[in-house]
Amino acid sequence: MRIVVLAGGIGGARFLLGVRAWAENHHQVTAIVNTGDDLVIHGLRICPDLDSVMYTLGGGADPERGWGRRDESWVVKEELARYGAEPTWFGLGDRDIATHLIRTRMLAAGYPLSAVTEALCQRWKPGIRLLPMTDDRVETHVVTGGQAMHFQEWWVRHRASLPAERFVFVGADQAKPAAGVLDAIAEADLILIAPSNPVVSIGPILAISGIAEAVRGGNAPVIGFSPIIGDAPVRGMADRCLAALDVKVSAEGVGQMYGARSAGGLLDGWLVDSVDAETEVPGVTVLARPLWMTDEAETARMVADAVALAGLAS
Amino acid sequence: MRIVVLAGGIGGARFLLGVRAWAENHHQVTAIVNTGDDLVIHGLRICPDLDSVMYTLGGGADPERGWGRRDESWVVKEELARYGAEPTWFGLGDRDIATHLIRTRMLAAGYPLSAVTEALCQRWKPGIRLLPMTDDRVETHVVTGGQAMHFQEWWVRHRASLPAERFVFVGADQAKPAAGVLDAIAEADLILIAPSNPVVSIGPILAISGIAEAVRGGNAPVIGFSPIIGDAPVRGMADRCLAALDVKVSAEGVGQMYGARSAGGLLDGWLVDSVDAETEVPGVTVLARPLWMTDEAETARMVADAVALAGLAS
């Protein structure tokens, strides 16, 4: 079976561990990963979501912090601060910097981000195929107090404390899906939407022209996983993002935001947590099962539920 | 008094410690530093000689190794090696990388190297003015076995073991002296040539069009310090460089290579070590005094000798 997963960073990475465990070399998995959070810091191109997925699946992620590298050190960051080099609020670890140096150099040499990601994965061997949503520059900006700032500044520097009025995916209308993205969707037997932030992780992917259309118009069933359990995000601050869109912070709110494929939306099936069993999304089959990704086996079980919900045999 | 020093890296840095000690805030010192050794590694612009001088005068240099930062760590380098990223033979320390990140970013933003150097020196406060010889790209290449390679590859990777046929300062004929260089020379009361490698440290500086002419044609007396004591370099591998030019590895050989200003060369005076008292350079006043730069006080004494040789009162 060929499975395509739309995913963001940390939550997406954790979800993909379960997908990989479920697939167990019998199925091909392709992750299409958000790059709207990407930024250039100290001249280095950082891809937080791609790196979270790559490090996590490659066994190099820090399990406590949730982002960045295991056994990280911070010498370069300290030195940059001693020079007074801004910004200081973004955590660039020494091990992490090696990744960014290679990426930045390859991009400067003319390689597209998809090729750079493939090259980096030769070391990490994530066991699935990682594709950036686009090889073009797309940046998620947050409008707050009438002014736009880069998503990372809002998220990391301000801890999402400034009220978001709206999100803008700058460049998304001109961006093309990265090499391989549309083919992967077209050839998929199943498309999963990870329980990532629907606004700023899945949102930018769907904003790239052609991707939502391909998902909606393809043959593969589309099963989504709710990132909200009860009235709170599984992790992260999706609630503060949903507020800007006037979407109710609930499995039902997000499910209805995605909408039924039969009604011009995205979903055929919607996995919600057992506590959200009363969720209704018109035109979408809702299945309530525990959605806490407590470990790989439990997350793999969630994937098995999605496969069953899609009417596919594993 | 305004003193201008032409200098290379590690030996130049040690010499400049003595010049600064001699000057003791009563005199202005400007160092014009070789950038022919500069290179781009992993996308970072490295200026080995400028950094050696800046770190040494700023108290941040590693005193054992002679280059790079004190208390250095090597995490980024190890990670780059794990990615298989080439080259691996150039030592990029974590602390050092912060300097290169700032420099590379500022250069990319359009600042000339002279302005970048001034900005970096706001942290290091070297107590003298540091100028790169040029803001343009000039690279010293070594022709060996009929093929040219970057000086650093020959010097660091091959430890100068491949016989050098000649040295080429690529770009020197088009390069202009950096902002401030010609003014500093024109306004100088005394010009010192540090006991740096005459071929690959002082040579590139003099190859920038206009610099040698300004030194030769200016009002300031020019006093050089022999980098050779007896038949060996004070430090480094100047002997392997001199061989390519058929210059005798001696204080006399190097002095004659520089030549008398009165005869179209550079020197008015030539400081040699006491063991080289019989040195003769036609048209140049030779003074034999101990030239081992054992500490700052001893090096300052050498500078005082040069001031006296130039007929100037300190």
Contacts between the chains, C-beta under 8 A, distances in Angstrom:
chain1	res1	chain2	res2	distance
A	42	B	101	4.7
A	42	B	102	7.4
A	42	B	105	5.9
A	43	B	101	6.0
A	43	B	104	5.4
A	43	B	105	3.8
A	43	B	108	6.2
A	44	B	101	7.3
A	73	B	73	6.7
A	73	B	75	5.1
A	73	B	94	7.4
A	75	B	73	5.2
A	75	B	75	6.9
A	75	B	94	3.9
A	75	B	95	5.9
A	75	B	98	8.0
A	76	B	76	6.8
A	76	B	94	5.2
A	76	B	95	7.5
A	76	B	97	5.3
A	76	B	98	5.1
A	76	B	101	7.2
A	79	B	94	7.4
A	79	B	95	5.0
A	79	B	97	7.8
A	79	B	98	3.3
A	79	B	99	7.5
A	80	B	98	4.8
A	80	B	101	6.8
A	80	B	102	7.1
A	82	B	98	7.8
A	82	B	123	6.5
A	83	B	98	6.4
A	83	B	99	7.7
A	83	B	102	5.7
A	83	B	120	7.3
A	83	B	123	5.3
A	84	B	123	7.4
A	85	B	98	7.6
A	85	B	101	7.7
A	85	B	102	5.4
A	94	B	73	7.4
A	94	B	75	3.9
A	94	B	76	5.2
A	94	B	79	7.4
A	94	B	94	5.3
A	95	B	75	5.9
A	95	B	76	7.5
A	95	B	79	5.0
A	97	B	76	5.3
A	97	B	79	7.8
A	97	B	97	7.1
A	98	B	75	8.0
A	98	B	76	5.1
A	98	B	79	3.3
A	98	B	80	4.8
A	98	B	82	7.8
A	98	B	83	6.5
A	98	B	85	7.6
A	99	B	79	7.5
A	99	B	83	7.7
A	101	B	42	4.7
A	101	B	43	6.0
A	101	B	44	7.3
A	101	B	76	7.3
A	101	B	80	6.8
A	101	B	85	7.7
A	102	B	42	7.4
A	102	B	80	7.1
A	102	B	83	5.6
A	102	B	85	5.5
A	104	B	43	5.5
A	105	B	42	6.0
A	105	B	43	3.9
A	108	B	43	6.2
A	120	B	83	7.3
A	123	B	82	6.5
A	123	B	83	5.3
A	123	B	84	7.4
